Amino acid sequence: MNDLTAAPMRALACLHAAVTAPRERDERGDVPGWVMITVMTAALVAIIWGVAEDQLVSLLESALQSVGVKG
């Protein structure tokens, strides 16, 4: 192989090694992501509960009555 083709091949090999090499994992991003998911889930539950409270309560009471739990 001459130098004109060997250099790009070496560059590709180095790039491949850099991309596939194991890296240290940065854990700092995980906590805020989970916090955001938890807050968003709580907000969705609060919004749904605010909009459909009467229907949800009646649905729960009906389900409990159908299995024999008296409330």
Backbone as JSON Lines, residues from 0, in Angstrom:
{"i":0,"aa":"M","n":[0.84,-1.16,0.0],"ca":[0.0,0.0,0.0],"c":[0.89,1.24,0.0]}
{"i":1,"aa":"N","n":[0.54,2.23,-0.78],"ca":[1.36,3.43,-0.79],"c":[0.88,4.4,0.31]}
{"i":2,"aa":"D","n":[1.6,5.49,0.49],"ca":[1.28,6.43,1.56],"c":[-0.06,7.12,1.36]}
{"i":3,"aa":"L","n":[-0.5,7.28,0.13],"ca":[-1.78,7.96,-0.14],"c":[-2.98,7.13,0.32]}
{"i":4,"aa":"T","n":[-2.86,5.83,0.29],"ca":[-3.96,4.99,0.75],"c":[-3.76,4.53,2.19]}
{"i":5,"aa":"A","n":[-2.53,4.47,2.66],"ca":[-2.27,4.02,4.02],"c":[-2.72,5.05,5.05]}
{"i":6,"aa":"A","n":[-2.53,6.33,4.77],"ca":[-2.9,7.38,5.73],"c":[-4.4,7.39,6.01]}
{"i":7,"aa":"P","n":[-5.25,7.37,4.98],"ca":[-6.68,7.32,5.28],"c":[-7.1,6.04,6.0]}
{"i":8,"aa":"M","n":[-6.44,4.95,5.69],"ca":[-6.77,3.7,6.37],"c":[-6.4,3.78,7.85]}
{"i":9,"aa":"R","n":[-5.24,4.38,8.16],"ca":[-4.84,4.56,9.56],"c":[-5.81,5.51,10.27]}
{"i":10,"aa":"A","n":[-6.23,6.56,9.56],"ca":[-7.18,7.52,10.15],"c":[-8.51,6.83,10.46]}
{"i":11,"aa":"L","n":[-8.98,6.0,9.54],"ca":[-10.23,5.27,9.79],"c":[-10.08,4.29,10.94]}
{"i":12,"aa":"A","n":[-8.94,3.63,11.03],"ca":[-8.7,2.7,12.13],"c":[-8.7,3.44,13.47]}
{"i":13,"aa":"C","n":[-8.06,4.61,13.52],"ca":[-8.03,5.41,14.76],"c":[-9.43,5.9,15.12]}
{"i":14,"aa":"L","n":[-10.18,6.34,14.12],"ca":[-11.55,6.81,14.37],"c":[-12.42,5.67,14.88]}
{"i":15,"aa":"H","n":[-12.29,4.5,14.27],"ca":[-13.06,3.34,14.71],"c":[-12.7,2.97,16.15]}
{"i":16,"aa":"A","n":[-11.43,2.99,16.48],"ca":[-10.99,2.67,17.84],"c":[-11.53,3.69,18.84]}
{"i":17,"aa":"A","n":[-11.55,4.96,18.45],"ca":[-12.03,6.0,19.36],"c":[-13.54,5.89,19.59]}
{"i":18,"aa":"V","n":[-14.27,5.52,18.55],"ca":[-15.73,5.43,18.66],"c":[-16.14,4.19,19.45]}
{"i":19,"aa":"T","n":[-15.45,3.09,19.24],"ca":[-15.86,1.83,19.88],"c":[-15.19,1.58,21.22]}
{"i":20,"aa":"A","n":[-14.26,2.41,21.62],"ca":[-13.57,2.21,22.89],"c":[-14.52,2.46,24.05]}
{"i":21,"aa":"P","n":[-14.42,1.64,25.1],"ca":[-15.28,1.89,26.27],"c":[-14.91,3.21,26.92]}
{"i":22,"aa":"R","n":[-15.93,3.96,27.29],"ca":[-15.69,5.25,27.93],"c":[-16.25,5.24,29.33]}
{"i":23,"aa":"E","n":[-15.73,6.12,30.17],"ca":[-16.29,6.26,31.5],"c":[-17.68,6.87,31.37]}
{"i":24,"aa":"R","n":[-18.58,6.35,32.14],"ca":[-19.94,6.84,32.09],"c":[-20.11,8.02,33.03]}
{"i":25,"aa":"D","n":[-20.7,9.06,32.53],"ca":[-20.96,10.24,33.35],"c":[-22.34,10.08,33.97]}
{"i":26,"aa":"E","n":[-22.39,9.87,35.26],"ca":[-23.64,9.61,35.96],"c":[-24.4,10.88,36.31]}
{"i":27,"aa":"R","n":[-23.79,12.04,36.13],"ca":[-24.45,13.27,36.55],"c":[-25.73,13.54,35.79]}
{"i":28,"aa":"G","n":[-25.84,13.11,34.56],"ca":[-27.03,13.38,33.76],"c":[-28.21,12.49,34.11]}
{"i":29,"aa":"D","n":[-27.99,11.38,34.79],"ca":[-29.06,10.43,35.06],"c":[-30.06,10.96,36.08]}
{"i":30,"aa":"V","n":[-29.59,11.56,37.15],"ca":[-30.51,12.0,38.2],"c":[-31.46,13.08,37.69]}
{"i":31,"aa":"P","n":[-31.0,14.13,37.04],"ca":[-31.95,15.13,36.55],"c":[-32.95,14.56,35.55]}
{"i":32,"aa":"G","n":[-32.53,13.6,34.74],"ca":[-33.45,12.99,33.8],"c":[-34.56,12.24,34.51]}
{"i":33,"aa":"W","n":[-34.22,11.47,35.52],"ca":[-35.24,10.74,36.27],"c":[-36.12,11.68,37.07]}
{"i":34,"aa":"V","n":[-35.55,12.75,37.58],"ca":[-36.35,13.73,38.3],"c":[-37.37,14.36,37.35]}
{"i":35,"aa":"M","n":[-36.92,14.71,36.15],"ca":[-37.82,15.31,35.17],"c":[-38.94,14.34,34.78]}
{"i":36,"aa":"I","n":[-38.62,13.08,34.59],"ca":[-39.64,12.08,34.25],"c":[-40.65,11.94,35.38]}
{"i":37,"aa":"T","n":[-40.17,11.92,36.61],"ca":[-41.05,11.78,37.76],"c":[-41.97,12.99,37.89]}
{"i":38,"aa":"V","n":[-41.42,14.18,37.74],"ca":[-42.23,15.4,37.85],"c":[-43.26,15.47,36.72]}
{"i":39,"aa":"M","n":[-42.84,15.1,35.52],"ca":[-43.78,15.13,34.4],"c":[-44.9,14.11,34.59]}
{"i":40,"aa":"T","n":[-44.57,12.93,35.12],"ca":[-45.59,11.92,35.39],"c":[-46.58,12.41,36.44]}
{"i":41,"aa":"A","n":[-46.05,13.0,37.51],"ca":[-46.92,13.54,38.55],"c":[-47.82,14.64,37.99]}
{"i":42,"aa":"A","n":[-47.27,15.48,37.12],"ca":[-48.08,16.55,36.52],"c":[-49.18,15.97,35.64]}
{"i":43,"aa":"L","n":[-48.86,14.95,34.86],"ca":[-49.89,14.31,34.02],"c":[-51.0,13.7,34.87]}
{"i":44,"aa":"V","n":[-50.62,13.04,35.96],"ca":[-51.62,12.44,36.85],"c":[-52.5,13.53,37.45]}
{"i":45,"aa":"A","n":[-51.9,14.63,37.88],"ca":[-52.67,15.73,38.46],"c":[-53.62,16.34,37.43]}
{"i":46,"aa":"I","n":[-53.17,16.51,36.21],"ca":[-54.03,17.08,35.16],"c":[-55.18,16.14,34.84]}
{"i":47,"aa":"I","n":[-54.86,14.86,34.67],"ca":[-55.91,13.88,34.35],"c":[-56.91,13.78,35.5]}
{"i":48,"aa":"W","n":[-56.4,13.76,36.74],"ca":[-57.28,13.68,37.9],"c":[-58.17,14.92,37.99]}
{"i":49,"aa":"G","n":[-57.61,16.1,37.72],"ca":[-58.4,17.33,37.77],"c":[-59.5,17.35,36.73]}
{"i":50,"aa":"V","n":[-59.24,16.81,35.56],"ca":[-60.22,16.84,34.48],"c":[-61.29,15.76,34.68]}
{"i":51,"aa":"A","n":[-60.89,14.58,35.12],"ca":[-61.82,13.44,35.14],"c":[-62.01,12.86,36.53]}
{"i":52,"aa":"E","n":[-62.0,13.69,37.56],"ca":[-62.09,13.18,38.94],"c":[-63.38,12.4,39.17]}
{"i":53,"aa":"D","n":[-64.51,12.97,38.78],"ca":[-65.79,12.29,39.02],"c":[-65.86,10.93,38.32]}
{"i":54,"aa":"Q","n":[-65.41,10.89,37.08],"ca":[-65.44,9.63,36.33],"c":[-64.49,8.6,36.93]}
{"i":55,"aa":"L","n":[-63.31,9.05,37.38],"ca":[-62.35,8.12,37.97],"c":[-62.86,7.57,39.3]}
{"i":56,"aa":"V","n":[-63.48,8.43,40.12],"ca":[-64.02,7.97,41.4],"c":[-65.13,6.96,41.17]}
{"i":57,"aa":"S","n":[-66.02,7.26,40.22],"ca":[-67.12,6.32,39.96],"c":[-66.58,5.0,39.38]}
{"i":58,"aa":"L","n":[-65.56,5.08,38.54],"ca":[-64.95,3.88,37.98],"c":[-64.33,3.03,39.09]}
{"i":59,"aa":"L","n":[-63.63,3.66,40.02],"ca":[-63.02,2.93,41.13],"c":[-64.07,2.31,42.03]}
{"i":60,"aa":"E","n":[-65.12,3.08,42.35],"ca":[-66.2,2.54,43.2],"c":[-66.88,1.37,42.53]}
{"i":61,"aa":"S","n":[-67.13,1.48,41.24],"ca":[-67.76,0.38,40.5],"c":[-66.88,-0.86,40.48]}
{"i":62,"aa":"A","n":[-65.58,-0.66,40.29],"ca":[-64.67,-1.81,40.28],"c":[-64.61,-2.47,41.65]}
{"i":63,"aa":"L","n":[-64.57,-1.66,42.7],"ca":[-64.53,-2.23,44.05],"c":[-65.83,-2.96,44.4]}
{"i":64,"aa":"Q","n":[-66.97,-2.42,43.97],"ca":[-68.24,-3.08,44.23],"c":[-68.34,-4.39,43.47]}
{"i":65,"aa":"S","n":[-67.75,-4.45,42.27],"ca":[-67.85,-5.68,41.48],"c":[-67.05,-6.83,42.08]}
{"i":66,"aa":"V","n":[-66.03,-6.51,42.9],"ca":[-65.26,-7.58,43.55],"c":[-65.7,-7.78,44.99]}
{"i":67,"aa":"G","n":[-66.71,-7.04,45.44],"ca":[-67.3,-7.28,46.74],"c":[-66.73,-6.44,47.87]}
{"i":68,"aa":"V","n":[-65.97,-5.41,47.57],"ca":[-65.45,-4.55,48.62],"c":[-66.45,-3.41,48.81]}
{"i":69,"aa":"K","n":[-66.88,-3.22,50.07],"ca":[-67.85,-2.16,50.32],"c":[-67.14,-0.93,50.82]}
{"i":70,"aa":"G","n":[-67.5,0.23,50.27],"ca":[-66.81,1.45,50.65],"c":[-67.69,2.51,51.17]}
